[in-house]
């Protein structure tokens, strides 16, 4: 007989959220508790329970159709940027503005972080491709010797001195 492992109520709730829907009431309790403690002490860190729920939301969003096609390196960049943004802006949650739905608030923060990270990576990749393209053609064998390079002055004609009668 194998013993069934008993988890704490907290762990069971996390497993349930990882494989199903996010419990918005539980998330609201965690966020409001964090906001209250943060109000008393502005340097109060995010509780681990809230951080784990946020990581579940991030992983679920990375698994969506919009972000699934990216490589693991890009996803790691997206995840890091999202964690950074959530830590920075989680205490700004306002239940009146968000209709007591912290999930939509965190999803907005995480989605914006993904987009910012995507733009940064896209710009870096495009710049890197241009630089590598230039380096590839600068390192050819024929470009190493100065006398093999074409004389650009002789190639670029002066249009005023051309004899147009032959055309």
LINPE-V855263 format. One record per pair of residues at least 6 apart in sequence whose C-alpha atoms are under 6 Angstrom apart, sorted by the first residue. I is the first residue (numbers start at 1). J is the second residue. If there is no record, write none. Layout:
# LINPE-V855263
i=I j=J
i=I j=J
This chain:
# LINPE-V855263
i=28 j=102
i=30 j=50
i=35 j=91
i=38 j=44
i=78 j=114
i=78 j=117
i=81 j=113
i=82 j=110
i=82 j=113
